[in-house]
């Protein structure tokens, strides 16, 4: 009976996340439309901050309980899943041209953070200076997004002769959508992670494997559902902005906060340093470097990302066997 209840709660989490993602993307798209802020920026700030809350909460709780492997595995594994699985799906179904200036800074920040984490693996821990450097990258990320948003609002304000009148009912409706969507995503992710992790533990899987697979994918489901919903609604910029923003937050905020909560440098196992951290940097390079060079995302990148992610999961599971 216990296992049946766990599966039922797991499926309930899927329902909450699917409906929450739908409401959330609608509200975020409306916010971008009425404010004049590009959907890329909305995706990289508001949507990303909300959809990364599951990763943040899980990693902090794991660090506080001394489960360091799970904390690091969740943060890094979520980035790998976001790109190798979620962005790959987006590129397969919705390849698109990009404006380099919109993506260059975010791509550089994400790759820089990934490289720093790989360096941590070589050192065997996340040291204090590295944590400060990651937090500095997060600060630059927020500053860049706020600056871009302000510039966009000023441009749109000068260029519009008339502004659409927004009624209280419309504001209230979209505000409720935003809150209910975020709540559905977070509650659904919580149900999925808790019950998925319990099922994994019953199977005797280690904390690191749980972190980089079950929990990483589980906490990335908000990004997956948001991306799938954005694909259905043909909001490519919102999808890409959400994924990039979520990855930067995962690497530059979650790891330093987890180290602060545990009150020590987070030790990194040899297995993580050898496989998890390089995989995170590799998928980032495959997704972003060719796109910036060519000025567009292409389907072959989606295929390559899925192949690399599949190989990574296979190697992880094989090593654990």
C-alpha positions in Angstrom: 0.0 0.0 0.0 2.9 2.4 0.8 4.4 2.0 -2.7 1.0 2.6 -4.3 0.6 5.8 -2.3 4.0 7.0 -3.4 3.2 6.4 -7.1 -0.1 8.2 -6.7 1.6 11.2 -5.2 4.2 11.1 -8.0 1.5 11.2 -10.7 -0.3 14.0 -8.8 2.9 16.0 -9.0 2.9 15.6 -12.8 -0.6 17.0 -13.0 0.2 20.0 -10.9 3.4 20.8 -12.9 1.7 20.5 -16.3 -1.2 22.8 -15.4 1.1 25.1 -13.4 3.5 25.4 -16.4 0.6 26.3 -18.7 -0.7 29.1 -16.4 2.8 30.4 -15.7 3.8 30.8 -19.3 0.6 32.6 -20.1 1.2 35.1 -17.3 4.8 35.6 -18.2 4.0 36.2 -21.9 1.4 38.7 -20.9 3.9 40.5 -18.6 6.3 40.8 -21.5 3.7 42.1 -23.8 2.3 44.8 -21.6 5.6 45.9 -20.1 7.6 46.1 -23.4 10.3 43.9 -21.8 11.5 41.2 -24.3 10.4 37.7 -23.5 14.0 36.6 -23.4 14.5 38.8 -20.3 11.2 37.7 -18.7 12.2 34.1 -19.2 15.7 34.7 -17.8 14.6 36.5 -14.6 11.0 36.0 -13.4 10.3 32.6 -14.9 13.8 31.3 -14.1 13.8 32.4 -10.5 10.5 30.7 -9.9 11.2 27.5 -11.7 14.6 27.1 -10.0 13.1 27.2 -6.5 12.8 23.4 -6.4 16.5 23.0 -7.1 17.4 25.7 -4.6 15.3 24.2 -1.8 16.4 20.6 -2.4 20.1 21.5 -2.5 19.9 23.7 0.6 18.0 21.1 2.6 20.4 18.4 1.4 23.4 20.5 2.5 21.9 21.3 5.8 21.4 17.5 6.4 25.0 16.8 5.4 24.0 15.1 2.1 26.7 17.0 0.1 26.7 14.6 -2.9 23.0 15.1 -3.3 23.3 18.9 -3.0 26.0 19.2 -5.6 24.5 16.5 -7.8 21.2 18.2 -7.9 22.6 21.6 -8.8 25.0 20.4 -11.5 22.8 17.6 -12.7 19.9 20.0 -13.2 22.0 22.1 -15.5 23.0 19.1 -17.5 19.4 18.0 -17.7 18.2 21.5 -18.6 20.5 21.6 -21.6 21.1 18.0 -22.6 17.4 17.0 -22.3 15.2 20.1 -22.2 17.0 22.5 -24.5 17.6 19.6 -26.8 13.9 19.0 -27.1 13.3 22.7 -27.8 16.0 22.7 -30.5 14.5 19.6 -32.2 11.0 21.1 -32.4 11.8 24.8 -32.5 15.2 25.7 -34.0 15.3 29.5 -34.5 17.5 32.4 -35.4 18.9 34.4 -32.5 20.1 37.9 -31.9 23.7 37.4 -30.6 23.5 40.5 -28.4 20.6 39.0 -26.5 22.4 35.7 -25.8 26.1 36.6 -25.7 26.3 37.8 -22.1 24.1 35.1 -20.7 26.0 32.4 -22.6 29.4 33.8 -21.4 28.2 33.9 -17.8 26.8 30.3 -17.9 30.0 28.9 -19.5 32.2 30.8 -17.1 30.3 29.4 -14.1 30.5 25.9 -15.6 34.2 26.2 -16.1 34.6 27.4 -12.4 32.7 24.4 -11.2 34.9 22.1 -13.3 37.9 23.8 -11.7 36.3 23.0 -8.3 36.2 19.4 -9.3 39.9 19.4 -10.0 40.6 21.0 -6.6 38.2 18.5 -4.9 36.0 21.2 -3.2 34.1 24.4 -3.7 36.4 26.9 -2.0 35.4 30.2 -0.5 37.0 32.3 -3.3 35.2 30.2 -5.9 31.9 30.7 -4.1 32.4 34.4 -4.1 33.3 34.3 -7.8 30.1 32.4 -8.5 28.1 35.0 -6.6 29.7 37.7 -8.5 28.6 36.1 -11.8 25.1 35.9 -10.4 25.2 39.6 -9.5 26.4 40.4 -13.1 23.5 38.3 -14.4 20.9 40.2 -12.5 22.5 43.6 -13.3 22.6 42.7 -17.0 19.0 41.6 -17.1 17.7 44.7 -15.2 19.7 47.0 -17.4 18.4 45.3 -20.5 14.8 45.5 -19.2 15.1 49.2 -18.5 16.6 50.0 -21.9 13.8 48.0 -23.6 11.1 49.8 -21.6 12.6 53.2 -22.5 12.8 52.3 -26.2 9.2 51.0 -26.3 8.0 54.0 -24.4 9.5 56.4 -26.9 8.3 54.4 -29.9 4.7 54.1 -28.9 2.2 56.9 -29.6 -0.6 55.0 -27.7 -0.5 52.4 -25.0 -3.0 49.7 -24.6 -5.2 50.3 -21.6 -4.9 47.5 -19.1 -8.0 46.9 -16.9 -8.0 45.8 -13.3 -9.7 42.5 -14.3 -6.9 41.7 -16.8 -4.2 42.5 -14.2 -6.0 40.4 -11.6 -6.6 37.4 -13.9 -2.9 37.3 -15.0 -1.7 37.9 -11.4 -3.8 34.9 -10.3 -2.5 32.8 -13.2 1.1 33.7 -12.2 0.6 32.8 -8.6 -1.3 29.6 -9.2 1.1 28.6 -11.9 4.1 29.1 -9.7 2.4 27.3 -6.8 1.5 24.4 -9.1 5.0 24.1 -10.4 6.6 24.2 -7.0 4.1 21.9 -5.3 4.2 19.4 -8.2 8.0 19.4 -8.2 8.0 18.8 -4.4 5.7 15.8 -4.8 7.8 14.4 -7.7 11.1 14.8 -5.9 10.0 13.5 -2.5 8.2 10.4 -3.9 10.6 9.8 -6.7 13.5 9.9 -4.3 11.7 7.5 -2.0 11.2 5.0 -4.8 14.9 5.4 -5.7 16.0 4.8 -2.2 13.9 1.6 -2.1 16.0 0.5 -5.0 19.2 1.1 -3.2 20.6 3.9 -5.3 23.4 6.1 -3.9 22.9 9.8 -3.0 25.1 11.0 -5.9 23.1 8.9 -8.4 19.8 10.2 -6.9 21.1 13.7 -7.1 22.2 13.7 -10.8 19.3 11.6 -12.1 16.0 11.4 -10.2 16.2 14.7 -8.2 18.0 16.6 -11.0 15.4 15.6 -13.6 12.6 16.0 -11.0 13.5 19.5 -10.1 14.1 20.4 -13.7 10.5 19.4 -14.6 9.3 23.0 -14.2 11.8 24.0 -16.9 10.7 21.0 -19.0 7.0 21.8 -18.7 7.6 25.5 -19.2 9.6 24.7 -22.3 7.1 22.3 -23.8 4.3 24.8 -23.1 6.4 27.6 -24.7 6.9 25.3 -27.8 3.2 24.7 -28.1 2.6 28.4 -27.8 5.5 29.2 -30.2 7.4 31.3 -27.6 10.9 30.3 -28.5 12.6 33.2 -26.8 10.8 32.6 -23.5 11.9 28.9 -23.6 15.6 29.7 -24.3 15.7 32.6 -21.8 14.2 30.4 -19.1 16.7 27.6 -19.6 19.7 30.0 -19.7 18.6 31.9 -16.7 17.8 28.8 -14.7 21.3 27.3 -15.4 23.0 30.5 -14.3 21.0 30.5 -11.1 21.6 26.8 -10.5 25.4 27.2 -10.7 26.0 30.7 -9.2 23.5 30.8 -6.4 22.7 27.3 -5.3 26.2 26.0 -4.8 27.4 29.1 -2.8 24.3 29.0 -0.6 24.7 25.3 0.0 28.3 25.9 1.1 27.2 28.7 3.4 24.4 26.5 4.9 26.8 23.6 5.5 29.4 26.1 6.9 32.2 24.5 5.0 33.6 24.1 1.5 31.6 21.4 -0.3 33.8 18.4 -1.0 33.5 17.0 -4.5 33.8 13.3 -5.1 36.2 11.9 -7.7 33.2 10.5 -9.6 31.5 13.9 -9.8 34.8 15.6 -10.9 35.4 13.0 -13.5 31.9 12.7 -15.0 29.2 15.1 -13.7 31.1 18.4 -13.9 32.7 17.9 -17.4 29.3 16.8 -18.7 27.8 20.0 -17.5 30.4 22.1 -19.4 30.3 19.9 -22.5 26.5 20.2 -23.1 26.8 24.0 -22.5 29.4 24.3 -25.2 27.4 22.2 -27.7 24.3 24.2 -27.2 25.8 27.7 -27.1 29.0 28.0 -29.0 27.7 27.0 -32.5 24.6 29.1 -32.0 26.6 32.2 -31.2 28.9 31.5 -34.2 26.1 30.9 -36.7 23.4 33.2 -35.2 20.8 30.5 -34.8 20.0 27.3 -33.0 19.9 24.2 -35.2 18.2 20.8 -35.0 21.6 18.9 -35.2 22.5 20.5 -31.8 19.4 19.0 -30.3 20.3 15.6 -31.6 23.9 15.9 -30.4 22.7 17.1 -26.9 20.4 14.2 -26.5 23.1 11.7 -27.6 25.6 13.2 -25.1 23.0 13.3 -22.3 22.0 9.7 -23.0 25.6 8.6 -22.9 26.1 10.5 -19.7 23.2 8.8 -18.0 24.3 5.4 -19.3 27.8 5.9 -17.9 26.5 7.1 -14.6 24.2 4.2 -14.2 26.8 1.7 -15.4 29.4 3.1 -12.9 26.8 2.7 -10.1 26.0 -0.9 -11.0 
